[in-house]
Amino acid sequence: MQSLSTSLEENKAYFQGRFAHSMDFITREFTLAGRKAALFAVDGLINKEIIALSVMEPLLKTQDYPPAPQAMLAHIERAVLSAAELKHERDLEKLLTLLMSGFVLLCVDGCDDGLVSGVQGFAYRGPQEPQNEVMQRGAKDGFTESNQLNMAMIRRRMKNPDLKFQPLEVGSQSHTPVVLCYLEGAAAPKLLRQVRQVLEDCPLQTVLGAGYLTGFLDKGRVFSGVGMTERPDVVCGKLEEGRVALLVEGTPSVILAPFLFVENFQTLDDYLTRPFYGTFIRWLKYIAFFLSAFLPGAYVAVVVHHPELLPQGLLLEIARAQAQTPLPLMVETLTLYFLYEVLREAGLRAPRSLSATVSIVGGLVLGDTAVAAGLVSAPSLLVVALTAIAGYAVPRLYEPLSLLRLAFLLLGDFLGIWGIMAGLAFLLLDLCGTESFGVPLLAPVSPYNGRLAWRDVFARAGWPRLAKSQALVQNMPGSNDTQRR
């Protein structure tokens, strides 16, 4: 460990050397009771007004400093500076990280100790409603890119001293701050140890977002065992169930672990409506998931391999439309699906002023023109459109659904219904064998627990019943016994 020197000139030379050719590094030299001192900071990360009023002004106005440098620094900490966050640090690498996190460093000649003060002043946006998790009746604020503000939003909703925020750091080059958030007494100790170990072993040099870490936390192959949210109220609900949350500096998305498959279909609005309506919406999402995953493959399988399963009138209409197109049904469906993905990506990446135009031109003009020109059939276009719309009902599953659509489409074309059934069997085997930090991904459906399944999976029970049977995630059926307390 390389530490500060007792020579102010050596310390100044070290920091100026590390920040050489960087115009944002600030050095302010002055004299305290005849002894040289200096402040070091990084411009753009600090609040200069706070430094002027709370640091420089009291330092220069005070006259009765002790002559010894160590005693002088201790006196400054106790009686001079009024900053809320003050601490001593000697390690040069830690001091560099603190400087690049918005701290100011005070060094006194003859003292090998540094006094750092938190004077962060970098700009960040205020809380806004998350665009990807819009709620009808829920709160309208969402996480921001600042961990400090995000922690405050969680603490404001959960006024519990058992709510803990532990600072961590990932990225050997970026030194990205990460906050491990959990509810003491609810989160299993083994879960906390596992999450900390994963972050400590993370080999990444730079971490610029929460998505960088999900690959190390997630053991699922198709469906993820960790979740993401931008809503503080969702995080509070998950913490109460024994989960942990990871707040990554610089991103409004918070990682939740462990995360069950059924939670992809749950939203906060489900719990703010009447139970019967929440159950109805839940089943709509289940049906939309199966339509989005299996409809293109089932359509191709039935038309190509099992036309006898269709009513005669419907079969004749499909055959008449298909006879007017030059492409085989499989190629036609794949082409439409590819065009849909291209239009979706273009709508997402295009400037906001053009995204609506791209969607209208792609969805209406191109689709209608392609059918009128005989390049694709109307039934195929309808199937792909229904598949796309159904996928929007479960936005958290869009990535695995993209893979499943293609896989079942190929299986349906080559092997028919039997291929789709075989693919579904393999998918269920994968789901049943996947765990998220020792908790089965399909819990409480597999292993089956009727009380939990009919409380918040197959049906959404009312709050009187939910309040009486609060379940911790580590107590789900099939969870590792080593996680139980």
VENHU-V945171 format. One record per residue. N is the residue number from 1. RES is the residue in one small letter. PSI is psi in radians with two decimals (NA if undefined). OMEGA is omega in whole degrees, 0 to 359 (none if undefined). D_LAST is the distance of its C-alpha to the last C-alpha in Angstrom with 2 decimals. Layout:
n = <N | N>
res = <RES | RES>
psi = <PSI | PSI>
omega = <OMEGA | OMEGA>
d_last = <D_LAST | D_LAST>
This chain:
n = <1 | 2 | 3 | 4 | 5 | 6 | 7 | 8 | 9 | 10 | 11 | 12 | 13 | 14 | 15 | 16 | 17 | 18 | 19 | 20 | 21 | 22 | 23 | 24 | 25 | 26 | 27 | 28 | 29 | 30 | 31 | 32 | 33 | 34 | 35 | 36 | 37 | 38 | 39 | 40 | 41 | 42 | 43 | 44 | 45 | 46 | 47 | 48 | 49 | 50 | 51 | 52 | 53 | 54 | 55 | 56 | 57 | 58 | 59 | 60 | 61 | 62 | 63 | 64 | 65 | 66 | 67 | 68 | 69 | 70 | 71 | 72 | 73 | 74 | 75 | 76 | 77 | 78 | 79 | 80 | 81 | 82 | 83 | 84 | 85 | 86 | 87 | 88 | 89 | 90 | 91 | 92 | 93 | 94 | 95 | 96 | 97 | 98 | 99 | 100 | 101 | 102 | 103 | 104 | 105 | 106 | 107 | 108 | 109 | 110 | 111 | 112 | 113 | 114 | 115 | 116 | 117 | 118 | 119 | 120 | 121 | 122 | 123 | 124 | 125 | 126 | 127 | 128 | 129 | 130 | 131 | 132 | 133 | 134 | 135 | 136 | 137 | 138 | 139 | 140 | 141 | 142 | 143 | 144 | 145 | 146 | 147 | 148 | 149 | 150 | 151 | 152 | 153 | 154 | 155 | 156 | 157 | 158 | 159 | 160 | 161 | 162 | 163 | 164 | 165 | 166 | 167 | 168 | 169 | 170 | 171 | 172 | 173 | 174 | 175 | 176 | 177 | 178 | 179 | 180 | 181 | 182 | 183 | 184 | 185 | 186 | 187 | 188 | 189 | 190 | 191 | 192 | 193 | 194 | 195 | 196 | 197 | 198 | 199 | 200 | 201 | 202 | 203 | 204 | 205 | 206 | 207 | 208 | 209 | 210 | 211 | 212 | 213 | 214 | 215 | 216 | 217 | 218 | 219 | 220 | 221 | 222 | 223 | 224 | 225 | 226 | 227 | 228 | 229 | 230 | 231 | 232 | 233 | 234 | 235 | 236 | 237 | 238 | 239 | 240 | 241 | 242 | 243 | 244 | 245 | 246 | 247 | 248 | 249 | 250 | 251 | 252 | 253 | 254 | 255 | 256 | 257 | 258 | 259 | 260 | 261 | 262 | 263 | 264 | 265 | 266 | 267 | 268 | 269 | 270 | 271 | 272 | 273 | 274 | 275 | 276 | 277 | 278 | 279 | 280 | 281 | 282 | 283 | 284 | 285 | 286 | 287 | 288 | 289 | 290 | 291 | 292 | 293 | 294 | 295 | 296 | 297 | 298 | 299 | 300 | 301 | 302 | 303 | 304 | 305 | 306 | 307 | 308 | 309 | 310 | 311 | 312 | 313 | 314 | 315 | 316 | 317 | 318 | 319 | 320 | 321 | 322 | 323 | 324 | 325 | 326 | 327 | 328 | 329 | 330 | 331 | 332 | 333 | 334 | 335 | 336 | 337 | 338 | 339 | 340 | 341 | 342 | 343 | 344 | 345 | 346 | 347 | 348 | 349 | 350 | 351 | 352 | 353 | 354 | 355 | 356 | 357 | 358 | 359 | 360 | 361 | 362 | 363 | 364 | 365 | 366 | 367 | 368 | 369 | 370 | 371 | 372 | 373 | 374 | 375 | 376 | 377 | 378 | 379 | 380 | 381 | 382 | 383 | 384 | 385 | 386 | 387 | 388 | 389 | 390 | 391 | 392 | 393 | 394 | 395 | 396 | 397 | 398 | 399 | 400 | 401 | 402 | 403 | 404 | 405 | 406 | 407 | 408 | 409 | 410 | 411 | 412 | 413 | 414 | 415 | 416 | 417 | 418 | 419 | 420 | 421 | 422 | 423 | 424 | 425 | 426 | 427 | 428 | 429 | 430 | 431 | 432 | 433 | 434 | 435 | 436 | 437 | 438 | 439 | 440 | 441 | 442 | 443 | 444 | 445 | 446 | 447 | 448 | 449 | 450 | 451 | 452 | 453 | 454 | 455 | 456 | 457 | 458 | 459 | 460 | 461 | 462 | 463 | 464 | 465 | 466 | 467 | 468 | 469 | 470 | 471 | 472 | 473 | 474 | 475 | 476 | 477 | 478 | 479 | 480 | 481 | 482 | 483 | 484 | 485>
res = <m | q | s | l | s | t | s | l | e | e | n | k | a | y | f | q | g | r | f | a | h | s | m | d | f | i | t | r | e | f | t | l | a | g | r | k | a | a | l | f | a | v | d | g | l | i | n | k | e | i | i | a | l | s | v | m | e | p | l | l | k | t | q | d | y | p | p | a | p | q | a | m | l | a | h | i | e | r | a | v | l | s | a | a | e | l | k | h | e | r | d | l | e | k | l | l | t | l | l | m | s | g | f | v | l | l | c | v | d | g | c | d | d | g | l | v | s | g | v | q | g | f | a | y | r | g | p | q | e | p | q | n | e | v | m | q | r | g | a | k | d | g | f | t | e | s | n | q | l | n | m | a | m | i | r | r | r | m | k | n | p | d | l | k | f | q | p | l | e | v | g | s | q | s | h | t | p | v | v | l | c | y | l | e | g | a | a | a | p | k | l | l | r | q | v | r | q | v | l | e | d | c | p | l | q | t | v | l | g | a | g | y | l | t | g | f | l | d | k | g | r | v | f | s | g | v | g | m | t | e | r | p | d | v | v | c | g | k | l | e | e | g | r | v | a | l | l | v | e | g | t | p | s | v | i | l | a | p | f | l | f | v | e | n | f | q | t | l | d | d | y | l | t | r | p | f | y | g | t | f | i | r | w | l | k | y | i | a | f | f | l | s | a | f | l | p | g | a | y | v | a | v | v | v | h | h | p | e | l | l | p | q | g | l | l | l | e | i | a | r | a | q | a | q | t | p | l | p | l | m | v | e | t | l | t | l | y | f | l | y | e | v | l | r | e | a | g | l | r | a | p | r | s | l | s | a | t | v | s | i | v | g | g | l | v | l | g | d | t | a | v | a | a | g | l | v | s | a | p | s | l | l | v | v | a | l | t | a | i | a | g | y | a | v | p | r | l | y | e | p | l | s | l | l | r | l | a | f | l | l | l | g | d | f | l | g | i | w | g | i | m | a | g | l | a | f | l | l | l | d | l | c | g | t | e | s | f | g | v | p | l | l | a | p | v | s | p | y | n | g | r | l | a | w | r | d | v | f | a | r | a | g | w | p | r | l | a | k | s | q | a | l | v | q | n | m | p | g | s | n | d | t | q | r | r>
psi = <2.18 | 2.23 | 2.97 | 2.65 | 2.79 | -0.25 | 2.12 | -0.64 | -0.69 | -0.73 | -0.74 | -0.72 | -0.64 | -0.88 | -0.70 | -0.53 | -0.72 | -0.54 | 0.44 | 2.52 | 0.45 | 1.97 | -0.17 | -0.02 | 2.27 | 2.34 | 2.22 | 1.92 | 2.54 | -3.12 | 2.35 | 1.93 | 0.74 | 0.04 | 2.36 | 2.49 | 2.89 | 2.58 | 2.43 | 2.38 | 2.95 | 2.08 | 2.50 | -0.38 | -0.10 | 2.82 | 1.84 | -0.53 | -0.71 | -0.72 | -0.74 | -0.75 | -0.64 | -0.22 | -1.12 | -0.81 | -0.89 | -0.56 | -0.78 | -0.43 | -0.48 | 2.40 | -0.63 | 1.23 | 2.48 | 2.59 | -0.58 | 2.36 | -0.70 | -0.73 | -0.61 | -0.78 | -0.68 | -0.68 | -0.69 | -0.72 | -0.72 | -0.71 | -0.13 | -1.03 | 2.44 | 0.20 | 2.56 | -0.48 | 1.84 | 2.42 | 2.75 | 2.55 | 2.39 | -0.46 | 2.14 | -0.67 | -0.71 | -0.63 | -0.67 | -0.75 | -0.72 | -0.73 | -0.69 | 0.10 | 0.15 | 0.29 | 2.74 | 2.43 | 2.28 | 2.15 | 2.43 | 2.35 | 2.30 | -0.06 | 2.26 | 0.48 | 2.58 | 2.56 | 2.08 | 2.51 | 2.38 | 1.94 | 0.72 | 2.45 | 0.36 | 2.68 | 2.51 | 2.69 | 2.74 | 2.99 | 2.34 | 2.82 | 2.24 | 2.27 | -0.46 | -0.12 | 1.05 | 2.29 | 2.54 | -0.73 | -0.14 | -3.13 | 2.74 | 0.24 | 2.65 | 2.97 | 2.74 | -2.96 | 0.00 | 2.13 | -0.62 | -0.81 | -0.67 | -0.72 | -0.68 | -0.67 | -0.63 | -0.80 | -0.60 | -0.57 | -0.51 | 1.54 | 1.26 | 2.15 | -0.26 | -0.16 | 2.07 | 2.49 | 1.98 | 2.19 | 2.38 | 3.07 | 2.35 | 2.70 | 1.87 | -0.37 | -0.75 | -0.44 | 0.89 | 2.18 | 2.34 | 2.39 | 2.16 | 2.03 | 2.28 | 2.90 | 1.94 | 2.32 | -0.34 | -0.80 | 2.37 | 2.41 | -0.65 | -0.67 | -0.76 | -0.73 | -0.72 | -0.77 | -0.78 | -0.73 | -0.71 | -0.75 | -0.67 | -0.57 | 0.01 | 2.13 | 0.01 | 2.49 | -0.59 | 2.29 | 1.98 | 0.04 | 2.90 | -0.52 | -0.38 | -0.54 | -0.33 | -0.55 | -0.46 | -0.44 | -0.41 | 2.19 | 0.00 | 2.64 | -0.80 | -0.94 | 2.41 | 2.53 | 0.07 | 2.62 | 2.94 | 2.46 | 2.73 | 0.21 | 2.22 | -0.62 | -0.62 | -0.74 | -0.75 | -0.72 | -0.70 | -0.65 | -0.65 | -0.42 | 0.13 | 0.20 | 2.98 | 2.70 | 2.48 | 2.04 | 2.07 | 2.16 | 2.30 | 0.02 | 2.45 | -0.04 | 2.29 | 2.37 | 2.38 | 2.35 | 2.49 | 2.86 | 2.20 | 2.74 | -0.69 | -0.39 | -0.27 | -0.35 | -0.02 | 2.41 | 2.86 | -0.56 | -0.48 | -0.54 | -0.01 | 0.07 | 3.09 | 2.58 | -0.71 | -0.62 | -0.66 | -0.69 | -0.73 | -0.81 | -0.67 | -0.78 | -0.54 | -0.71 | -0.69 | -0.82 | -0.71 | -0.65 | -0.82 | -0.66 | -0.79 | -0.59 | -0.68 | -0.30 | -0.85 | -0.75 | -0.73 | -0.66 | -0.86 | -0.73 | -0.78 | -0.78 | -0.70 | -0.77 | -0.50 | 0.99 | -0.35 | -0.25 | -0.25 | 2.57 | 2.60 | -0.73 | -0.77 | -0.69 | -0.71 | -0.70 | -0.76 | -0.74 | -0.67 | -0.75 | -0.65 | -0.54 | -0.35 | -0.04 | 2.52 | -0.20 | 2.55 | 2.72 | -0.70 | -0.84 | -0.68 | -0.81 | -0.72 | -0.70 | -0.78 | -0.72 | -0.71 | -0.76 | -0.67 | -0.77 | -0.67 | -0.78 | -0.68 | -0.80 | -0.68 | -0.70 | -0.58 | -0.69 | -0.33 | 2.71 | 2.60 | -0.57 | -0.34 | -0.26 | -0.70 | -0.68 | -0.74 | -0.75 | -0.76 | -0.82 | -0.78 | -0.78 | -0.69 | -0.97 | -0.92 | -0.74 | -0.83 | -0.68 | -0.70 | -0.70 | -0.76 | -0.58 | -0.11 | 0.27 | -0.62 | 2.81 | 2.68 | -0.72 | -0.71 | -0.72 | -0.70 | -0.72 | -0.81 | -0.66 | -0.77 | -0.68 | -0.77 | -0.79 | -0.73 | -0.62 | -0.51 | -0.29 | -0.39 | 1.26 | -0.47 | -0.37 | 0.30 | -0.74 | -0.93 | -0.55 | -0.63 | -0.70 | -0.75 | -0.69 | -0.85 | -0.74 | -0.83 | -0.46 | -0.77 | -0.73 | -0.72 | -0.62 | -0.68 | -0.65 | -0.04 | -2.71 | -0.62 | -0.61 | -0.70 | -0.71 | -0.69 | -0.72 | -0.69 | -0.69 | -0.79 | -0.64 | -0.75 | -0.68 | -0.71 | -0.75 | -0.76 | -0.46 | 0.02 | 2.37 | 2.70 | 1.77 | 0.81 | -0.03 | 2.20 | 2.38 | -0.54 | 0.06 | 2.52 | 0.38 | -0.70 | 1.93 | 2.56 | 2.32 | 1.83 | -0.69 | -0.80 | -0.65 | -0.70 | -0.02 | -0.65 | 0.38 | -1.18 | -0.44 | 2.69 | 1.87 | 2.82 | 2.87 | -0.61 | -0.69 | -0.68 | -0.66 | -0.49 | -0.29 | 0.95 | 2.17 | 2.28 | 2.55 | -0.56 | -0.17 | 0.18 | 2.58 | 2.33 | -0.07 | 2.69 | 2.33 | -0.43 | -0.24 | -0.24 | 2.58 | NA>
omega = <178 | 187 | 176 | 177 | 175 | 180 | 179 | 180 | 178 | 178 | 179 | 179 | 180 | 183 | 179 | 175 | 179 | 179 | 181 | 180 | 178 | 188 | 184 | 179 | 185 | 173 | 180 | 181 | 179 | 183 | 177 | 179 | 178 | 181 | 181 | 176 | 181 | 173 | 177 | 180 | 177 | 182 | 181 | 178 | 185 | 174 | 185 | 179 | 177 | 179 | 182 | 186 | 187 | 182 | 186 | 184 | 178 | 178 | 184 | 180 | 181 | 183 | 188 | 177 | 172 | 183 | 181 | 184 | 180 | 178 | 178 | 180 | 178 | 178 | 178 | 181 | 186 | 194 | 186 | 185 | 181 | 180 | 182 | 185 | 179 | 177 | 179 | 177 | 179 | 183 | 184 | 180 | 177 | 178 | 177 | 179 | 179 | 178 | 181 | 175 | 176 | 177 | 173 | 184 | 175 | 177 | 179 | 180 | 181 | 181 | 180 | 179 | 179 | 178 | 182 | 181 | 179 | 180 | 184 | 180 | 180 | 185 | 173 | 182 | 178 | 180 | 177 | 179 | 180 | 181 | 183 | 181 | 181 | 180 | 179 | 186 | 182 | 178 | 184 | 178 | 180 | 181 | 176 | 180 | 182 | 178 | 180 | 179 | 179 | 178 | 179 | 180 | 177 | 181 | 180 | 180 | 183 | 182 | 186 | 179 | 177 | 176 | 186 | 174 | 181 | 181 | 175 | 181 | 178 | 180 | 182 | 178 | 184 | 182 | 184 | 177 | 176 | 180 | 175 | 184 | 180 | 178 | 182 | 184 | 177 | 179 | 180 | 178 | 180 | 178 | 179 | 179 | 181 | 181 | 178 | 182 | 179 | 181 | 179 | 181 | 183 | 185 | 185 | 176 | 182 | 177 | 184 | 181 | 181 | 181 | 178 | 188 | 185 | 179 | 178 | 180 | 189 | 177 | 180 | 181 | 180 | 181 | 187 | 175 | 174 | 182 | 178 | 176 | 175 | 186 | 177 | 181 | 177 | 179 | 180 | 178 | 180 | 178 | 180 | 180 | 176 | 179 | 175 | 177 | 178 | 178 | 182 | 180 | 177 | 179 | 179 | 181 | 181 | 180 | 177 | 179 | 351 | 184 | 183 | 181 | 184 | 181 | 174 | 182 | 184 | 174 | 181 | 179 | 178 | 185 | 178 | 178 | 177 | 184 | 183 | 179 | 176 | 177 | 179 | 180 | 179 | 180 | 173 | 179 | 177 | 180 | 179 | 178 | 181 | 177 | 183 | 183 | 192 | 187 | 180 | 180 | 179 | 178 | 180 | 182 | 183 | 183 | 185 | 189 | 187 | 181 | 180 | 179 | 182 | 171 | 187 | 181 | 179 | 179 | 179 | 179 | 179 | 180 | 179 | 179 | 182 | 181 | 182 | 181 | 183 | 186 | 171 | 185 | 180 | 180 | 180 | 180 | 178 | 180 | 178 | 180 | 178 | 179 | 177 | 180 | 178 | 180 | 178 | 180 | 178 | 178 | 180 | 187 | 181 | 174 | 185 | 180 | 182 | 186 | 179 | 179 | 179 | 181 | 182 | 180 | 182 | 186 | 185 | 187 | 182 | 180 | 181 | 180 | 180 | 178 | 181 | 180 | 179 | 179 | 177 | 180 | 180 | 178 | 179 | 178 | 179 | 180 | 180 | 179 | 177 | 178 | 181 | 181 | 179 | 180 | 180 | 178 | 178 | 187 | 180 | 183 | 184 | 183 | 177 | 178 | 178 | 178 | 183 | 179 | 181 | 181 | 181 | 175 | 178 | 179 | 180 | 180 | 184 | 188 | 178 | 181 | 181 | 177 | 178 | 179 | 178 | 177 | 177 | 178 | 178 | 179 | 179 | 177 | 178 | 179 | 182 | 182 | 183 | 177 | 174 | 183 | 176 | 180 | 179 | 184 | 182 | 179 | 1 | 179 | 177 | 357 | 189 | 171 | 187 | 182 | 181 | 183 | 181 | 177 | 186 | 176 | 179 | 178 | 176 | 182 | 177 | 184 | 175 | 178 | 179 | 182 | 182 | 187 | 177 | 184 | 174 | 186 | 181 | 177 | 176 | 178 | 179 | 179 | 180 | 180 | 181 | 179 | 183 | 178 | none>
d_last = <39.37 | 42.56 | 43.00 | 45.46 | 48.90 | 50.79 | 53.55 | 53.28 | 55.65 | 53.46 | 50.38 | 52.45 | 53.80 | 50.35 | 48.97 | 52.23 | 52.21 | 48.72 | 49.71 | 53.22 | 54.94 | 52.38 | 54.06 | 50.95 | 50.32 | 51.70 | 52.94 | 54.38 | 56.17 | 57.44 | 58.31 | 56.62 | 58.92 | 60.83 | 57.80 | 56.93 | 53.67 | 52.35 | 49.82 | 48.29 | 46.73 | 46.61 | 48.67 | 47.11 | 43.63 | 44.69 | 46.20 | 49.63 | 50.26 | 47.21 | 48.34 | 51.86 | 50.98 | 47.86 | 48.51 | 52.16 | 53.87 | 52.16 | 52.51 | 56.24 | 57.04 | 55.55 | 58.20 | 56.93 | 54.79 | 54.27 | 56.32 | 53.61 | 51.62 | 48.18 | 48.99 | 50.33 | 47.10 | 45.10 | 47.62 | 47.30 | 43.56 | 43.86 | 47.03 | 48.36 | 45.90 | 44.27 | 41.83 | 38.29 | 36.72 | 38.18 | 36.93 | 38.48 | 38.36 | 40.46 | 39.10 | 41.61 | 39.31 | 36.81 | 39.82 | 41.06 | 37.78 | 37.88 | 41.52 | 40.77 | 38.01 | 40.49 | 40.60 | 43.87 | 44.44 | 46.80 | 48.40 | 50.95 | 53.51 | 52.91 | 49.14 | 46.66 | 43.91 | 43.43 | 42.38 | 40.75 | 40.53 | 38.90 | 41.82 | 40.62 | 43.14 | 42.83 | 43.39 | 40.76 | 40.99 | 39.61 | 37.07 | 38.55 | 37.55 | 35.96 | 38.56 | 36.12 | 33.95 | 36.57 | 35.47 | 37.91 | 36.17 | 33.46 | 33.93 | 36.53 | 35.06 | 33.28 | 31.99 | 34.60 | 34.99 | 34.02 | 30.44 | 31.43 | 32.63 | 29.69 | 27.22 | 29.50 | 29.49 | 25.69 | 25.62 | 28.50 | 26.61 | 23.27 | 24.31 | 20.93 | 20.49 | 16.84 | 18.48 | 18.77 | 21.44 | 21.43 | 24.77 | 25.15 | 28.30 | 29.37 | 32.83 | 34.82 | 37.90 | 36.81 | 34.02 | 32.49 | 30.08 | 26.71 | 24.21 | 20.46 | 19.42 | 15.97 | 14.53 | 12.42 | 9.49 | 9.78 | 9.90 | 7.24 | 8.45 | 9.66 | 11.57 | 13.19 | 14.24 | 15.69 | 17.62 | 18.97 | 20.05 | 21.86 | 23.69 | 24.62 | 26.02 | 27.90 | 31.53 | 33.27 | 36.01 | 36.23 | 33.70 | 35.53 | 33.08 | 29.61 | 30.92 | 31.36 | 27.61 | 26.58 | 28.10 | 25.78 | 22.59 | 23.72 | 23.72 | 25.44 | 29.08 | 30.54 | 27.99 | 25.87 | 22.10 | 22.33 | 24.13 | 26.67 | 27.74 | 30.25 | 29.20 | 27.26 | 26.45 | 24.83 | 22.64 | 21.56 | 20.66 | 18.57 | 16.71 | 15.82 | 14.22 | 11.82 | 14.53 | 16.37 | 20.14 | 22.65 | 25.91 | 28.75 | 31.85 | 34.90 | 33.46 | 32.58 | 30.10 | 26.37 | 23.98 | 20.89 | 18.13 | 16.87 | 19.76 | 20.47 | 24.02 | 24.48 | 23.96 | 27.30 | 28.98 | 27.36 | 29.01 | 28.78 | 32.05 | 30.50 | 28.63 | 31.71 | 34.01 | 34.46 | 32.06 | 34.93 | 36.07 | 32.63 | 32.37 | 35.89 | 35.24 | 32.09 | 34.23 | 36.99 | 34.70 | 33.66 | 37.37 | 38.27 | 35.83 | 37.43 | 40.89 | 40.33 | 38.97 | 41.26 | 44.40 | 46.51 | 45.74 | 46.36 | 49.58 | 50.95 | 49.90 | 51.58 | 54.74 | 55.28 | 54.12 | 53.84 | 56.44 | 57.00 | 53.72 | 55.23 | 57.70 | 61.23 | 61.97 | 58.88 | 59.53 | 63.12 | 62.13 | 59.64 | 62.24 | 64.93 | 62.82 | 61.74 | 65.36 | 66.28 | 63.84 | 64.57 | 60.99 | 59.00 | 56.21 | 53.48 | 55.13 | 55.81 | 52.21 | 50.94 | 53.53 | 52.56 | 48.87 | 49.76 | 51.95 | 49.23 | 46.82 | 49.63 | 50.43 | 46.82 | 46.46 | 49.84 | 48.91 | 45.74 | 47.48 | 50.85 | 51.71 | 50.79 | 54.47 | 54.87 | 51.63 | 52.92 | 56.19 | 54.51 | 52.50 | 55.60 | 57.87 | 55.42 | 54.27 | 57.59 | 60.46 | 59.29 | 57.87 | 60.96 | 63.30 | 61.63 | 61.95 | 65.51 | 66.51 | 65.18 | 62.73 | 59.74 | 59.58 | 58.43 | 55.91 | 54.17 | 54.10 | 52.65 | 49.87 | 48.86 | 49.05 | 46.83 | 44.34 | 44.29 | 43.98 | 41.15 | 39.22 | 39.41 | 37.43 | 34.28 | 34.90 | 31.48 | 32.39 | 35.86 | 35.35 | 34.04 | 36.56 | 39.37 | 38.52 | 38.05 | 41.37 | 43.26 | 41.63 | 42.27 | 45.73 | 46.67 | 45.24 | 47.12 | 50.36 | 50.31 | 48.69 | 48.88 | 46.41 | 45.28 | 44.27 | 42.22 | 40.48 | 39.75 | 38.39 | 36.17 | 34.83 | 34.04 | 32.39 | 30.11 | 29.27 | 28.39 | 26.19 | 24.37 | 23.80 | 22.61 | 19.06 | 18.00 | 15.30 | 13.90 | 14.50 | 17.78 | 20.52 | 21.96 | 18.91 | 19.22 | 22.75 | 22.03 | 20.09 | 21.53 | 19.85 | 22.80 | 21.20 | 19.70 | 22.73 | 25.25 | 23.50 | 23.74 | 25.16 | 28.24 | 28.79 | 27.84 | 27.05 | 28.31 | 26.41 | 26.30 | 24.34 | 22.16 | 21.32 | 20.23 | 17.79 | 15.91 | 13.57 | 11.04 | 12.16 | 9.09 | 9.24 | 12.87 | 14.54 | 14.89 | 12.04 | 11.04 | 8.66 | 8.00 | 6.48 | 3.76 | 0.00>
